[in-house]
Amino acid sequence: MKTTTCKNLRGACSAEIFGETPEEMSENCKSHVMEMLQIGDTEHQAAMESMMKLSPEEQQNWYKEFVESFPNL
């Protein structure tokens, strides 16, 4: 099981995000962000908007770098 923070995944806080695989960690982060958005957290809203402003290629490159760095978490 690997651990990182929401902020390390381009999020807005120091909540710990867990996962056995990069995909699981990504899903767990997404769930966390969605929960925070539901309660109206503006910092997570801004972080999500920042990520969405990236081009599809930039998003793919970011995810590729995350997957490659996952074993070192």
PyMOL Python script that loads the backbone (N, CA, C, O; Angstrom):
from pymol import cmd

cmd.read_pdbstr("""\
ATOM      1  N   MET A   1       0.854  -1.179   0.000  1.00  0.00           N
ATOM      2  CA  MET A   1       0.000   0.000   0.000  1.00  0.00           C
ATOM      3  C   MET A   1       0.894   1.234   0.000  1.00  0.00           C
ATOM      4  O   MET A   1       1.795   1.362   0.829  1.00  0.00           O
ATOM      5  N   LYS A   2       0.635   2.132  -0.932  1.00  0.00           N
ATOM      6  CA  LYS A   2       1.368   3.389  -1.049  1.00  0.00           C
ATOM      7  C   LYS A   2       0.509   4.518  -0.498  1.00  0.00           C
ATOM      8  O   LYS A   2      -0.720   4.440  -0.486  1.00  0.00           O
ATOM      9  N   THR A   3       1.187   5.574  -0.042  1.00  0.00           N
ATOM     10  CA  THR A   3       0.505   6.729   0.520  1.00  0.00           C
ATOM     11  C   THR A   3       1.122   8.006  -0.025  1.00  0.00           C
ATOM     12  O   THR A   3       2.342   8.113  -0.149  1.00  0.00           O
ATOM     13  N   THR A   4       0.284   8.962  -0.347  1.00  0.00           N
ATOM     14  CA  THR A   4       0.727  10.304  -0.690  1.00  0.00           C
ATOM     15  C   THR A   4      -0.342  11.269  -0.192  1.00  0.00           C
ATOM     16  O   THR A   4      -1.274  10.854   0.497  1.00  0.00           O
ATOM     17  N   THR A   5      -0.221  12.524  -0.525  1.00  0.00           N
ATOM     18  CA  THR A   5      -1.221  13.489  -0.077  1.00  0.00           C
ATOM     19  C   THR A   5      -2.022  14.008  -1.269  1.00  0.00           C
ATOM     20  O   THR A   5      -1.611  13.903  -2.424  1.00  0.00           O
ATOM     21  N   CYS A   6      -3.145  14.554  -0.947  1.00  0.00           N
ATOM     22  CA  CYS A   6      -3.984  15.196  -1.953  1.00  0.00           C
ATOM     23  C   CYS A   6      -3.152  16.248  -2.689  1.00  0.00           C
ATOM     24  O   CYS A   6      -3.190  16.328  -3.917  1.00  0.00           O
ATOM     25  N   LYS A   7      -2.413  17.042  -1.946  1.00  0.00           N
ATOM     26  CA  LYS A   7      -1.616  18.113  -2.541  1.00  0.00           C
ATOM     27  C   LYS A   7      -0.579  17.559  -3.525  1.00  0.00           C
ATOM     28  O   LYS A   7      -0.341  18.162  -4.572  1.00  0.00           O
ATOM     29  N   ASN A   8       0.033  16.427  -3.203  1.00  0.00           N
ATOM     30  CA  ASN A   8       1.013  15.828  -4.106  1.00  0.00           C
ATOM     31  C   ASN A   8       0.386  15.343  -5.404  1.00  0.00           C
ATOM     32  O   ASN A   8       1.090  15.098  -6.383  1.00  0.00           O
ATOM     33  N   LEU A   9      -0.930  15.205  -5.415  1.00  0.00           N
ATOM     34  CA  LEU A   9      -1.655  14.782  -6.613  1.00  0.00           C
ATOM     35  C   LEU A   9      -2.374  15.964  -7.259  1.00  0.00           C
ATOM     36  O   LEU A   9      -3.420  15.799  -7.887  1.00  0.00           O
ATOM     37  N   ARG A  10      -1.804  17.156  -7.099  1.00  0.00           N
ATOM     38  CA  ARG A  10      -2.330  18.417  -7.626  1.00  0.00           C
ATOM     39  C   ARG A  10      -3.605  18.851  -6.925  1.00  0.00           C
ATOM     40  O   ARG A  10      -4.379  19.641  -7.465  1.00  0.00           O
ATOM     41  N   GLY A  11      -3.822  18.333  -5.723  1.00  0.00           N
ATOM     42  CA  GLY A  11      -4.995  18.705  -4.944  1.00  0.00           C
ATOM     43  C   GLY A  11      -4.724  19.909  -4.066  1.00  0.00           C
ATOM     44  O   GLY A  11      -3.830  20.711  -4.337  1.00  0.00           O
ATOM     45  N   ALA A  12      -5.517  20.021  -3.003  1.00  0.00           N
ATOM     46  CA  ALA A  12      -5.487  21.246  -2.215  1.00  0.00           C
ATOM     47  C   ALA A  12      -5.187  21.048  -0.738  1.00  0.00           C
ATOM     48  O   ALA A  12      -5.132  22.029   0.003  1.00  0.00           O
ATOM     49  N   CYS A  13      -4.991  19.811  -0.283  1.00  0.00           N
ATOM     50  CA  CYS A  13      -4.836  19.633   1.155  1.00  0.00           C
ATOM     51  C   CYS A  13      -3.847  18.519   1.474  1.00  0.00           C
ATOM     52  O   CYS A  13      -3.278  17.888   0.582  1.00  0.00           O
ATOM     53  N   SER A  14      -3.662  18.300   2.754  1.00  0.00           N
ATOM     54  CA  SER A  14      -2.698  17.294   3.196  1.00  0.00           C
ATOM     55  C   SER A  14      -3.356  15.960   3.559  1.00  0.00           C
ATOM     56  O   SER A  14      -2.739  15.118   4.212  1.00  0.00           O
ATOM     57  N   ALA A  15      -4.605  15.772   3.135  1.00  0.00           N
ATOM     58  CA  ALA A  15      -5.265  14.488   3.385  1.00  0.00           C
ATOM     59  C   ALA A  15      -4.464  13.369   2.743  1.00  0.00           C
ATOM     60  O   ALA A  15      -3.988  13.503   1.616  1.00  0.00           O
ATOM     61  N   GLU A  16      -4.316  12.260   3.469  1.00  0.00           N
ATOM     62  CA  GLU A  16      -3.573  11.131   2.926  1.00  0.00           C
ATOM     63  C   GLU A  16      -4.449  10.350   1.943  1.00  0.00           C
ATOM     64  O   GLU A  16      -5.627  10.091   2.191  1.00  0.00           O
ATOM     65  N   ILE A  17      -3.830   9.989   0.826  1.00  0.00           N
ATOM     66  CA  ILE A  17      -4.486   9.212  -0.213  1.00  0.00           C
ATOM     67  C   ILE A  17      -3.720   7.900  -0.334  1.00  0.00           C
ATOM     68  O   ILE A  17      -2.495   7.897  -0.455  1.00  0.00           O
ATOM     69  N   PHE A  18      -4.445   6.792  -0.299  1.00  0.00           N
ATOM     70  CA  PHE A  18      -3.830   5.460  -0.311  1.00  0.00           C
ATOM     71  C   PHE A  18      -4.163   4.730  -1.598  1.00  0.00           C
ATOM     72  O   PHE A  18      -5.150   5.038  -2.266  1.00  0.00           O
ATOM     73  N   GLY A  19      -3.318   3.749  -1.941  1.00  0.00           N
ATOM     74  CA  GLY A  19      -3.615   2.900  -3.079  1.00  0.00           C
ATOM     75  C   GLY A  19      -2.558   1.835  -3.275  1.00  0.00           C
ATOM     76  O   GLY A  19      -1.376   2.042  -3.003  1.00  0.00           O
ATOM     77  N   GLU A  20      -3.014   0.689  -3.755  1.00  0.00           N
ATOM     78  CA  GLU A  20      -2.103  -0.408  -4.100  1.00  0.00           C
ATOM     79  C   GLU A  20      -1.508  -0.202  -5.487  1.00  0.00           C
ATOM     80  O   GLU A  20      -0.421  -0.695  -5.787  1.00  0.00           O
ATOM     81  N   THR A  21      -2.234   0.534  -6.331  1.00  0.00           N
ATOM     82  CA  THR A  21      -1.805   0.793  -7.701  1.00  0.00           C
ATOM     83  C   THR A  21      -2.014   2.278  -7.996  1.00  0.00           C
ATOM     84  O   THR A  21      -2.758   2.952  -7.283  1.00  0.00           O
ATOM     85  N   PRO A  22      -1.367   2.789  -9.037  1.00  0.00           N
ATOM     86  CA  PRO A  22      -1.614   4.187  -9.410  1.00  0.00           C
ATOM     87  C   PRO A  22      -3.094   4.442  -9.721  1.00  0.00           C
ATOM     88  O   PRO A  22      -3.640   5.494  -9.391  1.00  0.00           O
ATOM     89  N   GLU A  23      -3.724   3.461 -10.358  1.00  0.00           N
ATOM     90  CA  GLU A  23      -5.138   3.620 -10.710  1.00  0.00           C
ATOM     91  C   GLU A  23      -6.012   3.705  -9.458  1.00  0.00           C
ATOM     92  O   GLU A  23      -6.912   4.541  -9.380  1.00  0.00           O
ATOM     93  N   GLU A  24      -5.744   2.838  -8.480  1.00  0.00           N
ATOM     94  CA  GLU A  24      -6.517   2.864  -7.239  1.00  0.00           C
ATOM     95  C   GLU A  24      -6.296   4.175  -6.501  1.00  0.00           C
ATOM     96  O   GLU A  24      -7.241   4.764  -5.976  1.00  0.00           O
ATOM     97  N   MET A  25      -5.054   4.631  -6.461  1.00  0.00           N
ATOM     98  CA  MET A  25      -4.763   5.891  -5.773  1.00  0.00           C
ATOM     99  C   MET A  25      -5.462   7.049  -6.478  1.00  0.00           C
ATOM    100  O   MET A  25      -5.991   7.946  -5.822  1.00  0.00           O
ATOM    101  N   SER A  26      -5.468   7.034  -7.798  1.00  0.00           N
ATOM    102  CA  SER A  26      -6.150   8.079  -8.561  1.00  0.00           C
ATOM    103  C   SER A  26      -7.642   8.088  -8.260  1.00  0.00           C
ATOM    104  O   SER A  26      -8.230   9.153  -8.072  1.00  0.00           O
ATOM    105  N   GLU A  27      -8.255   6.917  -8.213  1.00  0.00           N
ATOM    106  CA  GLU A  27      -9.686   6.821  -7.898  1.00  0.00           C
ATOM    107  C   GLU A  27      -9.967   7.296  -6.474  1.00  0.00           C
ATOM    108  O   GLU A  27     -10.959   7.984  -6.232  1.00  0.00           O
ATOM    109  N   ASN A  28      -9.103   6.934  -5.542  1.00  0.00           N
ATOM    110  CA  ASN A  28      -9.294   7.367  -4.156  1.00  0.00           C
ATOM    111  C   ASN A  28      -9.148   8.881  -4.032  1.00  0.00           C
ATOM    112  O   ASN A  28      -9.863   9.515  -3.256  1.00  0.00           O
ATOM    113  N   CYS A  29      -8.225   9.458  -4.793  1.00  0.00           N
ATOM    114  CA  CYS A  29      -8.066  10.909  -4.790  1.00  0.00           C
ATOM    115  C   CYS A  29      -9.295  11.574  -5.400  1.00  0.00           C
ATOM    116  O   CYS A  29      -9.799  12.566  -4.875  1.00  0.00           O
ATOM    117  N   LYS A  30      -9.767  11.025  -6.498  1.00  0.00           N
ATOM    118  CA  LYS A  30     -10.958  11.565  -7.150  1.00  0.00           C
ATOM    119  C   LYS A  30     -12.144  11.539  -6.195  1.00  0.00           C
ATOM    120  O   LYS A  30     -12.899  12.508  -6.122  1.00  0.00           O
ATOM    121  N   SER A  31     -12.317  10.444  -5.463  1.00  0.00           N
ATOM    122  CA  SER A  31     -13.415  10.342  -4.495  1.00  0.00           C
ATOM    123  C   SER A  31     -13.272  11.405  -3.407  1.00  0.00           C
ATOM    124  O   SER A  31     -14.250  12.041  -3.015  1.00  0.00           O
ATOM    125  N   HIS A  32     -12.050  11.588  -2.927  1.00  0.00           N
ATOM    126  CA  HIS A  32     -11.789  12.605  -1.897  1.00  0.00           C
ATOM    127  C   HIS A  32     -12.165  13.994  -2.420  1.00  0.00           C
ATOM    128  O   HIS A  32     -12.858  14.756  -1.746  1.00  0.00           O
ATOM    129  N   VAL A  33     -11.704  14.308  -3.621  1.00  0.00           N
ATOM    130  CA  VAL A  33     -11.981  15.625  -4.189  1.00  0.00           C
ATOM    131  C   VAL A  33     -13.483  15.820  -4.378  1.00  0.00           C
ATOM    132  O   VAL A  33     -14.009  16.894  -4.083  1.00  0.00           O
ATOM    133  N   MET A  34     -14.174  14.798  -4.863  1.00  0.00           N
ATOM    134  CA  MET A  34     -15.620  14.917  -5.058  1.00  0.00           C
ATOM    135  C   MET A  34     -16.338  15.163  -3.727  1.00  0.00           C
ATOM    136  O   MET A  34     -17.275  15.958  -3.665  1.00  0.00           O
ATOM    137  N   GLU A  35     -15.901  14.485  -2.672  1.00  0.00           N
ATOM    138  CA  GLU A  35     -16.480  14.715  -1.347  1.00  0.00           C
ATOM    139  C   GLU A  35     -16.258  16.157  -0.907  1.00  0.00           C
ATOM    140  O   GLU A  35     -17.161  16.795  -0.365  1.00  0.00           O
ATOM    141  N   MET A  36     -15.068  16.656  -1.141  1.00  0.00           N
ATOM    142  CA  MET A  36     -14.755  18.027  -0.738  1.00  0.00           C
ATOM    143  C   MET A  36     -15.564  19.034  -1.556  1.00  0.00           C
ATOM    144  O   MET A  36     -15.997  20.060  -1.029  1.00  0.00           O
ATOM    145  N   LEU A  37     -15.766  18.747  -2.824  1.00  0.00           N
ATOM    146  CA  LEU A  37     -16.575  19.633  -3.659  1.00  0.00           C
ATOM    147  C   LEU A  37     -18.024  19.649  -3.189  1.00  0.00           C
ATOM    148  O   LEU A  37     -18.678  20.692  -3.216  1.00  0.00           O
ATOM    149  N   GLN A  38     -18.526  18.493  -2.759  1.00  0.00           N
ATOM    150  CA  GLN A  38     -19.916  18.408  -2.293  1.00  0.00           C
ATOM    151  C   GLN A  38     -20.157  19.274  -1.060  1.00  0.00           C
ATOM    152  O   GLN A  38     -21.267  19.761  -0.846  1.00  0.00           O
ATOM    153  N   ILE A  39     -19.116  19.462  -0.252  1.00  0.00           N
ATOM    154  CA  ILE A  39     -19.298  20.311   0.934  1.00  0.00           C
ATOM    155  C   ILE A  39     -18.915  21.764   0.650  1.00  0.00           C
ATOM    156  O   ILE A  39     -18.910  22.603   1.550  1.00  0.00           O
ATOM    157  N   GLY A  40     -18.594  22.049  -0.619  1.00  0.00           N
ATOM    158  CA  GLY A  40     -18.344  23.423  -1.026  1.00  0.00           C
ATOM    159  C   GLY A  40     -16.936  23.932  -0.794  1.00  0.00           C
ATOM    160  O   GLY A  40     -16.728  25.140  -0.682  1.00  0.00           O
ATOM    161  N   ASP A  41     -15.968  23.037  -0.719  1.00  0.00           N
ATOM    162  CA  ASP A  41     -14.587  23.457  -0.471  1.00  0.00           C
ATOM    163  C   ASP A  41     -14.030  24.182  -1.703  1.00  0.00           C
ATOM    164  O   ASP A  41     -13.853  23.578  -2.761  1.00  0.00           O
ATOM    165  N   THR A  42     -13.759  25.469  -1.553  1.00  0.00           N
ATOM    166  CA  THR A  42     -13.313  26.275  -2.683  1.00  0.00           C
ATOM    167  C   THR A  42     -11.869  25.978  -3.087  1.00  0.00           C
ATOM    168  O   THR A  42     -11.519  26.145  -4.255  1.00  0.00           O
ATOM    169  N   GLU A  43     -11.036  25.549  -2.168  1.00  0.00           N
ATOM    170  CA  GLU A  43      -9.652  25.230  -2.516  1.00  0.00           C
ATOM    171  C   GLU A  43      -9.591  24.007  -3.439  1.00  0.00           C
ATOM    172  O   GLU A  43      -8.810  23.977  -4.390  1.00  0.00           O
ATOM    173  N   HIS A  44     -10.413  23.012  -3.151  1.00  0.00           N
ATOM    174  CA  HIS A  44     -10.455  21.836  -4.014  1.00  0.00           C
ATOM    175  C   HIS A  44     -11.090  22.182  -5.368  1.00  0.00           C
ATOM    176  O   HIS A  44     -10.704  21.630  -6.398  1.00  0.00           O
ATOM    177  N   GLN A  45     -12.048  23.082  -5.356  1.00  0.00           N
ATOM    178  CA  GLN A  45     -12.651  23.541  -6.609  1.00  0.00           C
ATOM    179  C   GLN A  45     -11.584  24.201  -7.480  1.00  0.00           C
ATOM    180  O   GLN A  45     -11.507  23.934  -8.680  1.00  0.00           O
ATOM    181  N   ALA A  46     -10.768  25.058  -6.883  1.00  0.00           N
ATOM    182  CA  ALA A  46      -9.713  25.744  -7.628  1.00  0.00           C
ATOM    183  C   ALA A  46      -8.679  24.741  -8.150  1.00  0.00           C
ATOM    184  O   ALA A  46      -8.203  24.873  -9.277  1.00  0.00           O
ATOM    185  N   ALA A  47      -8.332  23.743  -7.338  1.00  0.00           N
ATOM    186  CA  ALA A  47      -7.361  22.732  -7.767  1.00  0.00           C
ATOM    187  C   ALA A  47      -7.916  21.933  -8.946  1.00  0.00           C
ATOM    188  O   ALA A  47      -7.189  21.635  -9.894  1.00  0.00           O
ATOM    189  N   MET A  48      -9.195  21.589  -8.889  1.00  0.00           N
ATOM    190  CA  MET A  48      -9.808  20.843  -9.983  1.00  0.00           C
ATOM    191  C   MET A  48      -9.839  21.693 -11.254  1.00  0.00           C
ATOM    192  O   MET A  48      -9.544  21.195 -12.340  1.00  0.00           O
ATOM    193  N   GLU A  49     -10.190  22.953 -11.123  1.00  0.00           N
ATOM    194  CA  GLU A  49     -10.226  23.841 -12.284  1.00  0.00           C
ATOM    195  C   GLU A  49      -8.831  23.989 -12.891  1.00  0.00           C
ATOM    196  O   GLU A  49      -8.687  24.041 -14.113  1.00  0.00           O
ATOM    197  N   SER A  50      -7.811  24.056 -12.049  1.00  0.00           N
ATOM    198  CA  SER A  50      -6.437  24.149 -12.527  1.00  0.00           C
ATOM    199  C   SER A  50      -6.065  22.915 -13.345  1.00  0.00           C
ATOM    200  O   SER A  50      -5.444  23.024 -14.403  1.00  0.00           O
ATOM    201  N   MET A  51      -6.445  21.754 -12.853  1.00  0.00           N
ATOM    202  CA  MET A  51      -6.148  20.510 -13.567  1.00  0.00           C
ATOM    203  C   MET A  51      -6.910  20.469 -14.888  1.00  0.00           C
ATOM    204  O   MET A  51      -6.372  20.015 -15.898  1.00  0.00           O
ATOM    205  N   MET A  52      -8.142  20.934 -14.890  1.00  0.00           N
ATOM    206  CA  MET A  52      -8.962  20.896 -16.104  1.00  0.00           C
ATOM    207  C   MET A  52      -8.473  21.895 -17.148  1.00  0.00           C
ATOM    208  O   MET A  52      -8.781  21.748 -18.331  1.00  0.00           O
ATOM    209  N   LYS A  53      -7.720  22.903 -16.732  1.00  0.00           N
ATOM    210  CA  LYS A  53      -7.171  23.872 -17.680  1.00  0.00           C
ATOM    211  C   LYS A  53      -5.998  23.298 -18.468  1.00  0.00           C
ATOM    212  O   LYS A  53      -5.611  23.842 -19.502  1.00  0.00           O
ATOM    213  N   LEU A  54      -5.432  22.191 -17.972  1.00  0.00           N
ATOM    214  CA  LEU A  54      -4.352  21.546 -18.710  1.00  0.00           C
ATOM    215  C   LEU A  54      -4.913  20.937 -19.989  1.00  0.00           C
ATOM    216  O   LEU A  54      -6.051  20.467 -20.016  1.00  0.00           O
ATOM    217  N   SER A  55      -4.131  20.948 -21.015  1.00  0.00           N
ATOM    218  CA  SER A  55      -4.556  20.306 -22.255  1.00  0.00           C
ATOM    219  C   SER A  55      -4.612  18.797 -22.026  1.00  0.00           C
ATOM    220  O   SER A  55      -4.005  18.291 -21.082  1.00  0.00           O
ATOM    221  N   PRO A  56      -5.330  18.082 -22.877  1.00  0.00           N
ATOM    222  CA  PRO A  56      -5.347  16.616 -22.731  1.00  0.00           C
ATOM    223  C   PRO A  56      -3.933  16.022 -22.733  1.00  0.00           C
ATOM    224  O   PRO A  56      -3.646  15.087 -21.986  1.00  0.00           O
ATOM    225  N   GLU A  57      -3.066  16.565 -23.569  1.00  0.00           N
ATOM    226  CA  GLU A  57      -1.688  16.071 -23.614  1.00  0.00           C
ATOM    227  C   GLU A  57      -0.966  16.343 -22.292  1.00  0.00           C
ATOM    228  O   GLU A  57      -0.238  15.484 -21.794  1.00  0.00           O
ATOM    229  N   GLU A  58      -1.164  17.526 -21.730  1.00  0.00           N
ATOM    230  CA  GLU A  58      -0.541  17.855 -20.440  1.00  0.00           C
ATOM    231  C   GLU A  58      -1.074  16.953 -19.337  1.00  0.00           C
ATOM    232  O   GLU A  58      -0.317  16.521 -18.468  1.00  0.00           O
ATOM    233  N   GLN A  59      -2.371  16.666 -19.364  1.00  0.00           N
ATOM    234  CA  GLN A  59      -2.953  15.765 -18.375  1.00  0.00           C
ATOM    235  C   GLN A  59      -2.368  14.369 -18.514  1.00  0.00           C
ATOM    236  O   GLN A  59      -2.058  13.725 -17.512  1.00  0.00           O
ATOM    237  N   GLN A  60      -2.214  13.895 -19.745  1.00  0.00           N
ATOM    238  CA  GLN A  60      -1.635  12.573 -19.976  1.00  0.00           C
ATOM    239  C   GLN A  60      -0.183  12.523 -19.516  1.00  0.00           C
ATOM    240  O   GLN A  60       0.244  11.532 -18.923  1.00  0.00           O
ATOM    241  N   ASN A  61       0.581  13.585 -19.785  1.00  0.00           N
ATOM    242  CA  ASN A  61       1.972  13.633 -19.346  1.00  0.00           C
ATOM    243  C   ASN A  61       2.075  13.637 -17.828  1.00  0.00           C
ATOM    244  O   ASN A  61       2.934  12.966 -17.255  1.00  0.00           O
ATOM    245  N   TRP A  62       1.185  14.405 -17.172  1.00  0.00           N
ATOM    246  CA  TRP A  62       1.191  14.437 -15.707  1.00  0.00           C
ATOM    247  C   TRP A  62       0.901  13.035 -15.165  1.00  0.00           C
ATOM    248  O   TRP A  62       1.585  12.561 -14.258  1.00  0.00           O
ATOM    249  N   TYR A  63      -0.105  12.383 -15.719  1.00  0.00           N
ATOM    250  CA  TYR A  63      -0.462  11.046 -15.231  1.00  0.00           C
ATOM    251  C   TYR A  63       0.660  10.044 -15.497  1.00  0.00           C
ATOM    252  O   TYR A  63       0.942   9.193 -14.654  1.00  0.00           O
ATOM    253  N   LYS A  64       1.293  10.137 -16.646  1.00  0.00           N
ATOM    254  CA  LYS A  64       2.407   9.249 -16.960  1.00  0.00           C
ATOM    255  C   LYS A  64       3.533   9.437 -15.936  1.00  0.00           C
ATOM    256  O   LYS A  64       4.106   8.456 -15.463  1.00  0.00           O
ATOM    257  N   GLU A  65       3.848  10.674 -15.599  1.00  0.00           N
ATOM    258  CA  GLU A  65       4.884  10.942 -14.596  1.00  0.00           C
ATOM    259  C   GLU A  65       4.476  10.389 -13.229  1.00  0.00           C
ATOM    260  O   GLU A  65       5.306   9.850 -12.497  1.00  0.00           O
ATOM    261  N   PHE A  66       3.196  10.526 -12.895  1.00  0.00           N
ATOM    262  CA  PHE A  66       2.704   9.984 -11.624  1.00  0.00           C
ATOM    263  C   PHE A  66       2.874   8.472 -11.595  1.00  0.00           C
ATOM    264  O   PHE A  66       3.368   7.925 -10.609  1.00  0.00           O
ATOM    265  N   VAL A  67       2.473   7.791 -12.659  1.00  0.00           N
ATOM    266  CA  VAL A  67       2.576   6.329 -12.726  1.00  0.00           C
ATOM    267  C   VAL A  67       4.039   5.904 -12.608  1.00  0.00           C
ATOM    268  O   VAL A  67       4.354   4.939 -11.911  1.00  0.00           O
ATOM    269  N   GLU A  68       4.926   6.618 -13.285  1.00  0.00           N
ATOM    270  CA  GLU A  68       6.349   6.276 -13.241  1.00  0.00           C
ATOM    271  C   GLU A  68       6.951   6.504 -11.855  1.00  0.00           C
ATOM    272  O   GLU A  68       7.866   5.784 -11.455  1.00  0.00           O
ATOM    273  N   SER A  69       6.451   7.490 -11.122  1.00  0.00           N
ATOM    274  CA  SER A  69       6.988   7.787  -9.798  1.00  0.00           C
ATOM    275  C   SER A  69       6.309   6.981  -8.685  1.00  0.00           C
ATOM    276  O   SER A  69       6.776   6.975  -7.546  1.00  0.00           O
ATOM    277  N   PHE A  70       5.209   6.304  -9.020  1.00  0.00           N
ATOM    278  CA  PHE A  70       4.436   5.569  -8.012  1.00  0.00           C
ATOM    279  C   PHE A  70       5.278   4.598  -7.192  1.00  0.00           C
ATOM    280  O   PHE A  70       5.109   4.558  -5.974  1.00  0.00           O
ATOM    281  N   PRO A  71       6.179   3.810  -7.790  1.00  0.00           N
ATOM    282  CA  PRO A  71       6.961   2.864  -6.989  1.00  0.00           C
ATOM    283  C   PRO A  71       7.819   3.537  -5.912  1.00  0.00           C
ATOM    284  O   PRO A  71       8.197   2.899  -4.929  1.00  0.00           O
ATOM    285  N   ASN A  72       8.124   4.823  -6.097  1.00  0.00           N
ATOM    286  CA  ASN A  72       8.970   5.516  -5.133  1.00  0.00           C
ATOM    287  C   ASN A  72       8.204   6.174  -3.988  1.00  0.00           C
ATOM    288  O   ASN A  72       8.810   6.772  -3.099  1.00  0.00           O
ATOM    289  N   LEU A  73       6.886   6.068  -4.006  1.00  0.00           N
ATOM    290  CA  LEU A  73       6.096   6.659  -2.911  1.00  0.00           C
ATOM    291  C   LEU A  73       6.348   5.917  -1.610  1.00  0.00           C
ATOM    292  O   LEU A  73       5.775   6.267  -0.578  1.00  0.00           O
TER     293      LEU A  73
END
""", "prot")
cmd.dss("prot")
cmd.show_as("cartoon", "prot")
cmd.util.cbc("prot")
cmd.orient("prot")
